[in-house]
Amino acid sequence: MSLLEVKDLAVSFVTRMGTNKAVDGISFAVDTGKITAIIGESGSGKSVACYSMLGLVPMPPGRIDGGTALFEGQDLLQMSESQLREIRGRDIAMIFQDPMTCLNPFMTIGKQLVEPLFYHKKVSKEQAKKRALELLEEVGIRDPETTFDNYPHQFSGGMRQRVMIAMALINEPKLLIADEPTTALDVTIQAQILKLIAELQTKRDIGVIFISHDLAVVADIADQIVVMQQGKIVEGGDSDHIFHHAEHPYTRKLLAAIPADSKTPMEGEPETLIEVRNLCTWFDQGKNKEPVKAVNDVSFDIKRGEVLGLVGESGSGKSTIGRSILRLVPVTSGSVNFDGTDVTTLQGGDLKNFRRRMQMIFQDPFASLNPRMTVFDTLAEPLLLHGIETRKSVASGVLKLMDDVGLARNFVRKYPHEFSGGQRQRIAIGRALATRPEFIVADEPVSALDVTIQAQILDLMQHLGKEYGLTMLFVSHDLAVVRHLADRILVLYKGKIVEQGSGDDLFERPQQDYTRQLLSSIPGRALLE
């Protein structure tokens, strides 16, 4: 008998706009010692299905319409809240997507780790701390005796996720549900977390449900894969079947969205638009402390019309390079020569006027868009500020931008919260294009998006780059994504460029150990070859 057997599960949300079927009669099973991956885009119902079984969906507006979820023969859907509370954290544990929002910022890691032990098992403080320290060490937290008393903000994203894994395992559950646990992490950290989950699953012989929007992420760890679309399971089977013999068009669409091919090389030898020489951007940490050398003596050129990829882990300095070129952070030393002008010397009005020629697309469009401004206001502002359009002509200019980035014109009076992540990124791209710039810094513009939406945005940026004749610095932690778009790639490590070349050169003939590490961390690497 399976550890968990779900049959005909149906979940709805009742709203003022009507009833929305989030999960529509799905069935699947999870065996002890196996990893079952549930794959689908945002809104496919994969998380709702798992949350509803554990009573984590608010009711109302949520509603279980039918089905069973037998865990060791007991139907979770028929249990009371008190019964579910006994099972949650003891027999079934969860790893959530964003540990920073799930960990209590006012409690030390140690206190949060031992809390489930005190709730579910009668143990002394000494026993609980010993167990917590053992688990911290097991999940790869260095110096657990010291970090036990640290707060969440003192950890990196990868370390916080390791803490969440330790917290989920502290009561030795039989079933672990991992909900997009690597989405916000660099590829190298993502690879470490995936390897850790697989090792712990094998070592402890537990069942795992791994929820993700990215087929490549689960390629190396899943035993069974369930593909969901619009609340239904459209295909299922073992990994070999899904990756090599997929039958449903939606599964093939997800596979096609995995970045693969390298960009066709540029023809001829275009002129240089930007020359970066000996660039240093250091951040002061106060008295008697060494400055953080985020960018340390970096030199490179960007050709006119080129897409230059810049890859590296978080903290490598790649975003700081982009912001330094645009003068969004103060440069410590060095020069940035943009078409004959040293940008680092510009001040006041001269800098403001020059910024029309260079723009930025930020990683999180929801954070970078003003929530109180409609799409019209957001796109009209740069057009009017730089005198590109008049009050009379600005409406047609805004609509032209919406057409260019693939947004319906009737969305023009909507606010950012009314859009999906991919649509918000299209707005951000439109705002960057509004000044008709020659150069754009795209800082991780697709890292938070589903793979299918990511593919759409990459294709859009490639198309608009040609149409507008753009030169671009494309910043990312993911070599596979950069290879899809960039003419050349720079690899950054600890504020310095350690390797550069075409996508094919770096993928097939990497020279540096760090580049090889980035390549080996790409999820589902075999699918790209």
C-alpha positions as CSV (number, residue, x, y, z in Angstrom):
1,M,0.0,0.0,0.0
2,S,1.2,3.5,-0.8
3,L,2.2,5.9,2.0
4,L,-0.2,8.5,0.6
5,E,-3.0,7.7,-1.9
6,V,-5.0,10.6,-3.3
7,K,-8.2,9.9,-5.3
8,D,-10.5,12.3,-7.1
9,L,-9.4,15.3,-5.0
10,A,-11.5,18.4,-5.8
11,V,-11.0,21.8,-4.3
12,S,-12.8,25.1,-5.1
13,F,-12.6,28.7,-4.1
14,V,-15.9,30.6,-3.7
15,T,-15.5,34.3,-4.5
16,R,-17.6,37.3,-5.4
17,M,-16.8,36.5,-9.1
18,G,-18.1,33.0,-8.8
19,T,-16.6,29.6,-8.0
20,N,-13.2,28.7,-9.2
21,K,-12.2,25.0,-9.4
22,A,-8.5,25.0,-8.3
23,V,-8.2,21.2,-8.2
24,D,-10.4,19.2,-10.4
25,G,-10.6,15.5,-9.5
26,I,-6.9,14.5,-9.3
27,S,-5.5,11.2,-8.3
28,F,-1.9,10.2,-7.5
29,A,0.2,8.2,-5.0
30,V,3.4,8.6,-3.0
31,D,5.4,5.6,-1.9
32,T,7.8,5.3,1.0
33,G,11.4,5.9,-0.2
34,K,10.3,7.6,-3.4
35,I,10.1,11.2,-4.7
36,T,7.0,12.2,-6.5
37,A,7.2,15.5,-8.3
38,I,4.1,17.6,-9.1
39,I,4.9,20.0,-12.0
40,G,2.9,22.9,-13.4
41,E,2.8,26.6,-13.9
42,S,1.5,29.0,-11.3
43,G,-2.2,28.6,-10.9
44,S,-2.2,24.9,-12.0
45,G,-3.4,23.8,-8.5
46,K,-0.3,21.9,-7.4
47,S,0.3,23.7,-4.1
48,V,-3.5,24.0,-3.4
49,A,-3.8,20.2,-3.7
50,C,-1.1,19.5,-1.1
51,Y,-2.1,22.4,1.2
52,S,-5.8,21.3,1.3
53,M,-4.9,17.8,2.4
54,L,-3.3,19.3,5.5
55,G,-6.0,21.8,6.3
56,L,-3.8,24.7,5.3
57,V,-6.2,26.2,2.8
58,P,-8.5,28.8,4.5
59,M,-12.2,27.7,4.4
60,P,-13.9,29.8,3.4
61,P,-13.1,30.8,0.7
62,G,-11.7,27.4,0.0
63,R,-13.9,24.3,-0.1
64,I,-13.2,20.6,-0.4
65,D,-15.7,19.3,-3.0
66,G,-14.8,15.6,-2.9
67,G,-12.2,12.9,-2.9
68,T,-10.0,11.1,-0.4
69,A,-6.4,11.5,0.7
70,L,-5.4,8.3,2.6
71,F,-2.3,8.6,4.6
72,E,-1.4,5.2,6.1
73,G,-5.0,4.2,5.6
74,Q,-6.5,7.3,7.3
75,D,-8.4,9.9,5.3
76,L,-6.8,13.3,5.9
77,L,-9.8,15.1,4.5
78,Q,-12.1,13.6,7.2
79,M,-9.9,14.6,10.1
80,S,-10.7,17.4,12.5
81,E,-8.3,20.4,12.9
82,S,-6.9,19.0,16.2
83,Q,-6.2,15.6,14.5
84,L,-4.5,17.3,11.6
85,R,-2.4,19.4,14.0
86,E,-1.1,16.2,15.5
87,I,0.0,14.9,12.1
88,R,1.4,18.1,10.7
89,G,5.1,18.5,11.7
90,R,5.2,15.0,13.2
91,D,4.2,12.5,10.4
92,I,3.9,15.0,7.5
93,A,6.2,18.0,7.3
94,M,6.5,20.8,4.8
95,I,9.4,22.9,3.4
96,F,7.9,26.2,2.1
97,Q,9.1,28.2,-0.9
98,D,10.3,31.4,0.9
99,P,12.0,30.6,4.2
100,M,12.4,34.3,5.1
101,T,8.6,34.8,5.3
102,C,8.1,31.4,7.1
103,L,10.8,31.9,9.7
104,N,9.9,34.1,12.6
105,P,12.3,37.1,12.4
106,F,12.0,37.7,16.2
107,M,13.0,34.2,17.2
108,T,16.5,32.6,17.0
109,I,17.0,29.7,14.6
110,G,17.5,27.4,17.6
111,K,14.2,28.3,19.3
112,Q,12.3,27.7,16.1
113,L,14.0,24.4,15.5
114,V,13.1,22.9,18.8
115,E,9.5,24.2,18.9
116,P,8.1,21.2,16.9
117,L,9.9,18.8,19.3
118,F,8.3,20.4,22.4
119,Y,4.9,20.3,20.7
120,H,4.9,16.7,19.5
121,K,7.3,15.0,21.9
122,K,8.0,15.2,25.6
123,V,11.7,16.0,25.6
124,S,14.0,18.1,27.8
125,K,15.6,21.3,26.7
126,E,19.0,19.5,26.6
127,Q,17.7,16.7,24.5
128,A,15.9,19.1,22.1
129,K,19.1,21.2,21.6
130,K,21.2,18.2,21.0
131,R,18.8,16.9,18.4
132,A,18.6,20.4,16.8
133,L,22.4,20.7,16.6
134,E,22.8,17.2,15.1
135,L,20.2,18.2,12.4
136,L,21.8,21.5,11.6
137,E,25.1,19.7,11.0
138,E,23.4,17.1,8.9
139,V,21.8,19.7,6.6
140,G,25.2,21.4,6.1
141,I,25.0,24.4,8.5
142,R,28.6,25.2,9.5
143,D,29.4,25.8,13.2
144,P,25.9,24.9,14.5
145,E,26.8,25.7,18.1
146,T,27.2,29.3,17.2
147,T,24.5,29.6,14.6
148,F,21.9,28.0,16.9
149,D,21.5,31.5,18.5
150,N,21.5,33.5,15.3
151,Y,18.4,35.1,13.8
152,P,17.1,34.4,10.2
153,H,18.4,37.6,8.7
154,Q,21.9,36.6,9.6
155,F,21.7,33.7,7.2
156,S,21.9,33.6,3.4
157,G,18.9,32.3,1.3
158,G,20.5,28.9,0.9
159,M,21.3,28.6,4.6
160,R,17.8,29.7,5.6
161,Q,16.4,26.9,3.3
162,R,18.7,24.4,5.0
163,V,17.2,25.5,8.4
164,M,13.7,25.0,7.0
165,I,14.7,21.5,6.0
166,A,16.1,20.7,9.4
167,M,12.9,22.0,11.0
168,A,10.8,19.8,8.8
169,L,12.9,16.7,9.6
170,I,13.3,17.2,13.3
171,N,10.4,14.9,14.2
172,E,11.4,12.3,11.7
173,P,8.3,12.6,9.5
174,K,7.2,9.8,7.1
175,L,6.2,12.2,4.3
176,L,8.0,15.4,3.3
177,I,6.3,18.0,1.1
178,A,8.7,20.5,-0.5
179,D,6.9,23.4,-2.1
180,E,9.2,25.1,-4.7
181,P,12.1,25.0,-2.2
182,T,14.7,26.2,-4.7
183,T,12.9,28.8,-6.8
184,A,14.6,31.9,-5.3
185,L,18.1,30.4,-5.1
186,D,21.2,30.6,-7.3
187,V,21.8,27.5,-9.4
188,T,24.8,26.4,-7.4
189,I,22.8,26.7,-4.1
190,Q,19.8,25.1,-5.8
191,A,21.9,22.1,-6.8
192,Q,23.1,21.8,-3.2
193,I,19.6,21.9,-1.8
194,L,18.3,19.3,-4.4
195,K,21.2,17.0,-3.6
196,L,20.5,17.4,0.1
197,I,16.8,16.6,-0.1
198,A,17.6,13.5,-2.3
199,E,20.3,12.3,0.2
200,L,18.0,12.8,3.2
201,Q,15.1,11.1,1.5
202,T,17.3,8.0,0.8
203,K,19.0,8.0,4.2
204,R,15.7,8.3,6.1
205,D,13.6,6.2,3.7
206,I,10.7,8.8,3.6
207,G,8.3,9.7,0.9
208,V,8.6,13.1,-0.7
209,I,6.3,15.3,-2.7
210,F,8.4,17.9,-4.6
211,I,6.3,20.8,-6.0
212,S,7.9,22.8,-8.9
213,H,7.1,24.7,-12.0
214,D,10.4,23.6,-13.6
215,L,10.8,20.2,-15.1
216,A,14.5,20.6,-15.3
217,V,14.8,21.0,-11.6
218,V,13.3,17.6,-10.9
219,A,15.0,15.8,-13.7
220,D,17.8,14.3,-11.5
221,I,15.8,13.5,-8.4
222,A,12.2,12.5,-9.2
223,D,11.1,8.8,-9.4
224,Q,7.6,9.7,-10.5
225,I,6.3,12.9,-12.1
226,V,2.7,14.3,-12.2
227,V,2.0,17.2,-14.6
228,M,-0.8,19.5,-13.7
229,Q,-2.6,22.1,-15.8
230,Q,-5.6,24.2,-14.8
231,G,-6.4,21.9,-11.8
232,K,-6.2,18.6,-13.7
233,I,-3.5,16.0,-14.1
234,V,-2.7,15.9,-17.8
235,E,0.1,13.3,-17.7
236,G,2.0,11.2,-15.3
237,G,4.7,8.5,-15.2
238,D,8.3,7.9,-14.3
239,S,11.1,10.4,-15.2
240,D,12.2,8.5,-18.4
241,H,8.6,8.6,-19.8
242,I,8.1,12.3,-19.1
243,F,11.4,13.5,-20.4
244,H,11.8,11.2,-23.4
245,H,8.3,10.0,-24.4
246,A,5.9,12.8,-23.3
247,E,2.5,12.6,-24.9
248,H,0.5,15.6,-23.8
249,P,1.1,19.0,-25.6
250,Y,1.4,20.8,-22.3
251,T,4.2,18.5,-21.0
252,R,6.0,19.1,-24.3
253,K,5.5,22.8,-23.9
254,L,7.1,22.7,-20.4
255,L,10.0,20.7,-21.9
256,A,10.4,23.1,-24.8
257,A,10.6,26.0,-22.3
258,I,13.9,24.7,-20.8
259,P,16.6,27.1,-22.2
260,A,18.8,25.1,-24.6
261,D,20.3,26.5,-27.8
262,S,23.1,29.0,-27.9
263,K,22.5,32.3,-29.7
264,T,23.7,32.7,-33.3
265,P,27.0,34.7,-33.3
266,M,27.0,38.3,-34.4
267,E,28.1,39.0,-37.9
268,G,31.1,41.2,-38.6
269,E,33.0,43.3,-36.0
270,P,30.6,46.0,-34.6
271,E,32.0,49.1,-32.9
272,T,32.4,49.4,-29.2
273,L,29.6,51.2,-27.4
274,I,30.8,50.9,-23.8
275,E,34.3,50.5,-22.4
276,V,34.6,49.6,-18.7
277,R,38.1,50.0,-17.4
278,N,39.5,49.1,-13.9
279,L,36.0,49.5,-12.4
280,C,35.9,49.3,-8.6
281,T,32.8,49.7,-6.5
282,W,33.4,49.2,-2.8
283,F,30.9,49.6,0.1
284,D,32.1,51.1,3.4
285,Q,31.2,49.1,6.5
286,G,32.2,51.7,9.0
287,K,35.1,52.4,11.3
288,N,38.0,49.9,11.5
289,K,36.3,47.5,9.0
290,E,37.5,46.5,5.6
291,P,35.2,47.7,2.8
292,V,33.2,45.2,0.8
293,K,34.9,45.0,-2.5
294,A,31.7,44.1,-4.5
295,V,33.4,45.0,-7.9
296,N,37.2,44.9,-7.8
297,D,39.2,46.1,-10.9
298,V,36.9,44.9,-13.7
299,S,37.5,45.7,-17.4
300,F,35.5,44.7,-20.4
301,D,33.8,46.1,-23.6
302,I,30.3,45.9,-24.9
303,K,29.8,46.1,-28.6
304,R,27.0,48.1,-30.2
305,G,24.0,45.8,-30.7
306,E,25.5,43.0,-28.5
307,V,23.9,41.1,-25.7
308,L,26.6,40.6,-23.1
309,G,25.8,38.0,-20.5
310,L,27.1,38.4,-16.9
311,V,26.8,35.3,-14.7
312,G,27.7,34.5,-11.1
313,E,26.3,33.6,-7.7
314,S,24.6,36.0,-5.4
315,G,27.3,38.3,-3.9
316,S,29.6,37.9,-6.9
317,G,29.1,41.6,-7.8
318,K,27.2,41.2,-11.1
319,S,24.2,43.4,-10.2
320,T,26.6,46.0,-8.8
321,I,28.4,46.2,-12.1
322,G,25.2,46.9,-13.9
323,R,24.2,49.6,-11.4
324,S,27.7,51.1,-11.5
325,I,27.5,51.5,-15.3
326,L,24.1,53.3,-14.9
327,R,25.4,55.3,-11.9
328,L,22.8,53.9,-9.6
329,V,25.5,53.3,-7.0
330,P,28.6,55.4,-6.5
331,V,31.7,54.2,-8.3
332,T,34.9,54.0,-6.1
333,S,37.4,54.2,-9.0
334,G,37.8,53.4,-12.7
335,S,35.9,54.6,-15.8
336,V,32.8,53.8,-17.8
337,N,33.1,55.2,-21.3
338,F,29.7,55.3,-23.0
339,D,30.1,56.3,-26.7
340,G,32.9,58.7,-25.9
341,T,31.5,60.0,-22.6
342,D,32.9,59.0,-19.2
343,V,29.6,58.4,-17.3
344,T,31.4,58.4,-13.9
345,T,32.2,62.1,-14.3
346,L,28.6,63.2,-15.1
347,Q,26.7,65.2,-12.5
348,G,23.2,66.7,-12.0
349,G,21.3,67.6,-15.2
350,D,24.0,66.2,-17.4
351,L,23.5,62.8,-15.8
352,K,19.7,63.0,-15.9
353,N,19.8,63.8,-19.6
354,F,22.3,61.0,-20.3
355,R,20.1,58.5,-18.5
356,R,17.6,58.7,-21.4
357,R,20.2,56.6,-23.4
358,M,20.5,53.8,-20.8
359,Q,17.8,52.1,-18.8
360,M,17.3,49.2,-16.4
361,I,14.9,46.2,-16.1
362,F,14.9,45.1,-12.4
363,Q,14.5,41.6,-11.1
364,D,11.3,42.1,-9.2
365,P,8.8,44.1,-11.2
366,F,6.3,44.2,-8.4
367,A,8.8,45.9,-6.1
368,S,10.0,48.3,-8.9
369,L,6.6,49.4,-10.1
370,N,4.7,52.0,-8.2
371,P,1.6,50.3,-6.8
372,R,-0.4,53.6,-6.9
373,M,0.3,54.2,-10.6
374,T,-1.7,52.6,-13.4
375,V,0.1,51.1,-16.4
376,F,-0.7,54.3,-18.3
377,D,0.9,56.5,-15.7
378,T,3.9,54.2,-15.4
379,L,4.6,54.3,-19.2
380,A,3.6,57.9,-19.7
381,E,6.0,59.3,-17.0
382,P,9.3,58.7,-18.8
383,L,7.7,59.8,-22.1
384,L,6.7,63.2,-20.7
385,L,9.8,63.6,-18.4
386,H,12.2,63.4,-21.3
387,G,10.0,65.3,-23.8
388,I,9.5,62.3,-26.1
389,E,5.7,62.8,-26.2
390,T,3.5,65.8,-25.4
391,R,0.3,65.7,-23.3
392,K,-1.7,65.4,-26.5
393,S,0.4,62.6,-28.0
394,V,1.3,60.6,-24.9
395,A,-1.7,58.3,-25.1
396,S,-0.7,57.0,-28.5
397,G,2.9,56.6,-27.3
398,V,1.7,54.5,-24.3
399,L,-0.5,52.3,-26.5
400,K,2.4,51.7,-28.9
401,L,4.6,50.5,-26.0
402,M,1.9,48.2,-24.8
403,D,1.6,46.7,-28.3
404,D,5.4,46.3,-28.4
405,V,5.6,44.3,-25.2
406,G,2.5,42.2,-25.9
407,L,0.0,43.7,-23.4
408,A,-3.7,44.2,-24.3
409,R,-4.6,47.9,-24.7
410,N,-7.6,47.5,-22.4
411,F,-5.2,46.8,-19.5
412,V,-4.0,50.4,-19.7
413,R,-5.9,51.6,-16.6
414,K,-5.0,48.7,-14.4
415,Y,-2.7,48.7,-11.4
416,P,0.4,46.4,-10.9
417,H,-1.4,44.1,-8.4
418,E,-3.9,43.2,-11.1
419,F,-1.3,41.5,-13.3
420,S,0.6,38.2,-13.2
421,G,4.3,38.2,-12.7
422,G,5.0,37.8,-16.4
423,Q,2.7,40.7,-17.3
424,R,4.3,42.9,-14.7
425,Q,7.7,42.2,-16.2
426,R,6.3,43.2,-19.6
427,I,5.3,46.5,-18.1
428,A,8.8,47.0,-16.7
429,I,10.3,46.2,-20.1
430,G,7.9,48.8,-21.7
431,R,9.0,51.4,-19.1
432,A,12.6,50.7,-19.9
433,L,11.9,51.1,-23.7
434,A,9.9,54.3,-23.3
435,T,13.0,56.6,-23.5
436,R,14.2,54.7,-26.7
437,P,17.5,53.9,-25.0
438,E,20.6,52.6,-26.7
439,F,21.6,50.4,-23.8
440,I,19.7,48.3,-21.2
441,V,20.8,46.5,-18.1
442,A,18.5,43.5,-17.5
443,D,19.1,42.4,-13.9
444,E,17.8,38.8,-13.4
445,P,14.6,39.7,-15.3
446,V,13.2,36.1,-15.5
447,S,14.5,34.5,-12.3
448,A,11.2,34.6,-10.4
449,L,9.0,33.5,-13.4
450,D,7.6,30.1,-14.4
451,V,9.7,28.4,-17.1
452,T,7.0,28.9,-19.8
453,I,6.6,32.6,-18.9
454,Q,10.4,32.9,-18.7
455,A,10.7,31.6,-22.2
456,Q,8.2,34.1,-23.4
457,I,10.0,37.0,-21.8
458,L,13.4,35.9,-23.2
459,D,11.9,35.6,-26.7
460,L,10.3,39.1,-26.3
461,M,13.6,40.6,-25.2
462,Q,15.4,39.0,-28.1
463,H,12.7,40.3,-30.5
464,L,12.7,43.8,-29.0
465,G,16.5,43.9,-29.0
466,K,16.5,43.5,-32.8
467,E,13.6,45.8,-33.4
468,Y,15.0,48.7,-31.2
469,G,18.6,48.0,-32.1
470,L,19.4,47.6,-28.4
471,T,22.7,46.9,-26.7
472,M,22.2,44.9,-23.5
473,L,24.0,43.7,-20.4
474,F,22.0,40.6,-19.2
475,V,22.7,39.7,-15.6
476,S,21.8,36.2,-14.3
477,H,23.0,33.4,-12.0
478,D,21.8,30.8,-14.6
479,L,24.2,30.0,-17.4
480,A,21.5,28.1,-19.4
481,V,19.3,31.2,-19.5
482,V,22.2,33.5,-20.5
483,R,23.3,31.1,-23.2
484,H,19.9,31.3,-24.8
485,L,20.2,35.1,-25.3
486,A,23.8,36.3,-25.1
487,D,26.4,36.8,-27.8
488,R,29.2,36.6,-25.2
489,I,29.3,35.7,-21.6
490,L,31.4,37.0,-18.7
491,V,31.8,34.8,-15.6
492,L,32.1,36.8,-12.4
493,Y,33.5,35.4,-9.1
494,K,34.0,37.5,-5.9
495,G,34.0,40.8,-7.8
496,K,36.4,39.7,-10.6
497,I,35.9,38.3,-14.1
498,V,37.4,34.8,-14.1
499,E,36.4,33.7,-17.6
500,Q,34.7,34.9,-20.8
501,G,33.7,33.6,-24.2
502,S,30.7,32.5,-26.3
503,G,28.0,30.2,-24.9
504,D,29.4,27.3,-26.8
505,D,32.9,27.9,-25.6
506,L,31.9,28.1,-21.9
507,F,29.5,25.1,-22.1
508,E,31.9,22.8,-24.1
509,R,35.4,24.1,-23.1
510,P,35.2,25.7,-19.7
511,Q,38.7,26.7,-18.4
512,Q,38.0,27.6,-14.8
513,D,36.8,25.4,-11.9
514,Y,34.2,28.0,-11.0
515,T,32.7,27.9,-14.5
516,R,32.6,24.1,-14.4
517,Q,30.8,24.3,-11.0
518,L,28.2,26.7,-12.4
519,L,27.7,24.3,-15.4
520,S,27.4,21.2,-13.2
521,S,24.7,23.0,-11.1
522,I,22.4,23.6,-14.0
523,P,19.3,21.5,-13.3
524,G,18.6,18.7,-15.8
525,R,21.9,19.4,-17.6
526,A,21.6,16.3,-19.7
527,L,18.4,17.6,-21.2
528,L,20.3,20.6,-22.7
529,E,22.9,18.4,-24.5
